[in-house]
Amino acid sequence: MAEGVVIRPEREADHPVIAEVVRAAFVGHPREVASFVERIRESDQSIPELAFVAEDSSGVIAHVMLSWVGVEGASRPGILNLTPMSVRPDRQRIGVGAQLIRDALGRVEEAGEPAVMVEGIAAYYPRFGFERASALDFISPHPTIPDEAFMVKRLRGYSPDLAGRIVYPAAFDTLGYQRPA
Ligand SMILES: CC(C)(COP(=O)(O)OP(=O)(O)OC[C@H]1O[C@@H](n2cnc3c(N)ncnc32)[C@H](O)[C@@H]1OP(=O)(O)O)[C@@H](O)C(=O)NCCC(=O)NCCS
């Protein structure tokens, strides 16, 4: 665990520095991902109490948010999605991301949610208990997503009828996803 790192919910005053951290982390498409964060925050799918920062003596060093995405054909209309996940480059690979994800998943579990999905690095998320979503009968929101990058973590209360076709909300347009008409 990284020394002196505190995880706490994001506050409005953090928004500008969060945008800086997001832009620095997603160096290949900084504007798109920073505006994705804003679109999620402004949307009906936003869950303000499930957006978190990691902070050390230098300020905010990482950010993650959970928000709703749709699930068609399932017993519930939505599932929590963990995205985007950003660690400031000078604090990467020292365990900050892991600390933030574990803390966020703990708070999700406390809130009684039965599952979380992620579209992300296939070599990273399984250590937190994420599994291939297709093996759990989820259908990917977009054909360009590699099967191994589409993952779900089952939590207490998970049941197979939560699986269905994931539908990304409008905020994902920012990342170039086209939703079905
Ligand atoms: C990916 C990211 C969130 C991981 O957070 P982190 O705090 O740097 O990672 P941790 O210290 O918790 O874990 C380190 C391990 O993560 C894995 N990892 C980190 N980045 C990785 C990458 N781009 N590809 C594959 N594995 C990666 C490695 O196994 C690494 O172990 P190593 O140091 O032995 O190589 C962070 O590096 C980041 O913000 N990257 C840029 C933005 C991004 O890609 N976000 C995630 C999109 S799903």
PDBQT file of the ligand as one rigid body, heavy atoms in Angstrom, charges set to zero:
ROOT
HETATM    1  C1  LIG A 201      -3.948   1.551 -14.977  1.00  0.00    +0.000 C 
HETATM    2  C2  LIG A 201      -3.860   2.350 -13.696  1.00  0.00    +0.000 C 
HETATM    3  C3  LIG A 201      -5.244   2.787 -13.232  1.00  0.00    +0.000 C 
HETATM    4  C4  LIG A 201      -3.263   1.408 -12.616  1.00  0.00    +0.000 C 
HETATM    5  O1  LIG A 201      -3.093   2.102 -11.411  1.00  0.00    +0.000 OA
HETATM    6  P1  LIG A 201      -1.675   2.080 -10.676  1.00  0.00    +0.000 P 
HETATM    7  O2  LIG A 201      -1.829   2.760  -9.378  1.00  0.00    +0.000 OA
HETATM    8  O3  LIG A 201      -0.660   2.624 -11.628  1.00  0.00    +0.000 OA
HETATM    9  O4  LIG A 201      -1.433   0.495 -10.532  1.00  0.00    +0.000 OA
HETATM   10  P2  LIG A 201      -1.100  -0.335  -9.222  1.00  0.00    +0.000 P 
HETATM   11  O5  LIG A 201       0.113   0.231  -8.577  1.00  0.00    +0.000 OA
HETATM   12  O6  LIG A 201      -2.325  -0.497  -8.434  1.00  0.00    +0.000 OA
HETATM   13  O7  LIG A 201      -0.746  -1.725  -9.864  1.00  0.00    +0.000 OA
HETATM   14  C5  LIG A 201       0.427  -1.876 -10.626  1.00  0.00    +0.000 C 
HETATM   15  C6  LIG A 201       0.238  -3.011 -11.579  1.00  0.00    +0.000 C 
HETATM   16  O8  LIG A 201      -0.828  -2.725 -12.450  1.00  0.00    +0.000 OA
HETATM   17  C7  LIG A 201      -0.624  -3.312 -13.705  1.00  0.00    +0.000 C 
HETATM   18  N1  LIG A 201      -0.735  -2.253 -14.717  1.00  0.00    +0.000 N 
HETATM   19  C8  LIG A 201      -0.728  -0.921 -14.525  1.00  0.00    +0.000 A 
HETATM   20  N2  LIG A 201      -0.884  -0.283 -15.708  1.00  0.00    +0.000 NA
HETATM   21  C9  LIG A 201      -0.979  -1.243 -16.623  1.00  0.00    +0.000 A 
HETATM   22  C10 LIG A 201      -1.145  -1.213 -18.020  1.00  0.00    +0.000 A 
HETATM   23  N3  LIG A 201      -1.250  -0.062 -18.709  1.00  0.00    +0.000 N 
HETATM   24  N4  LIG A 201      -1.217  -2.389 -18.662  1.00  0.00    +0.000 NA
HETATM   25  C11 LIG A 201      -1.112  -3.567 -18.000  1.00  0.00    +0.000 A 
HETATM   26  N5  LIG A 201      -0.963  -3.638 -16.664  1.00  0.00    +0.000 NA
HETATM   27  C12 LIG A 201      -0.887  -2.497 -15.996  1.00  0.00    +0.000 A 
HETATM   28  C13 LIG A 201       0.736  -3.924 -13.664  1.00  0.00    +0.000 C 
HETATM   29  O9  LIG A 201       0.578  -5.292 -13.373  1.00  0.00    +0.000 OA
HETATM   30  C14 LIG A 201       1.403  -3.226 -12.517  1.00  0.00    +0.000 C 
HETATM   31  O10 LIG A 201       2.324  -4.018 -11.925  1.00  0.00    +0.000 OA
HETATM   32  P3  LIG A 201       3.890  -3.703 -12.200  1.00  0.00    +0.000 P 
HETATM   33  O11 LIG A 201       4.160  -2.400 -11.520  1.00  0.00    +0.000 OA
HETATM   34  O12 LIG A 201       4.534  -4.867 -11.588  1.00  0.00    +0.000 OA
HETATM   35  O13 LIG A 201       4.064  -3.623 -13.676  1.00  0.00    +0.000 OA
HETATM   36  C15 LIG A 201      -2.941   3.597 -13.824  1.00  0.00    +0.000 C 
HETATM   37  O14 LIG A 201      -1.641   3.168 -14.191  1.00  0.00    +0.000 OA
HETATM   38  C16 LIG A 201      -3.432   4.630 -14.837  1.00  0.00    +0.000 C 
HETATM   39  O15 LIG A 201      -4.109   5.575 -14.475  1.00  0.00    +0.000 OA
HETATM   40  N6  LIG A 201      -3.056   4.451 -16.115  1.00  0.00    +0.000 N 
HETATM   41  C17 LIG A 201      -3.415   5.369 -17.178  1.00  0.00    +0.000 C 
HETATM   42  C18 LIG A 201      -4.901   5.449 -17.427  1.00  0.00    +0.000 C 
HETATM   43  C19 LIG A 201      -5.527   4.078 -17.617  1.00  0.00    +0.000 C 
HETATM   44  O16 LIG A 201      -5.060   3.282 -18.419  1.00  0.00    +0.000 OA
HETATM   45  N7  LIG A 201      -6.604   3.823 -16.852  1.00  0.00    +0.000 N 
HETATM   46  C20 LIG A 201      -7.251   2.540 -16.787  1.00  0.00    +0.000 C 
HETATM   47  C21 LIG A 201      -8.136   2.265 -17.916  1.00  0.00    +0.000 C 
HETATM   48  S1  LIG A 201      -8.966   0.736 -17.582  1.00  0.00    +0.000 SA
ENDROOT
TORSDOF 0
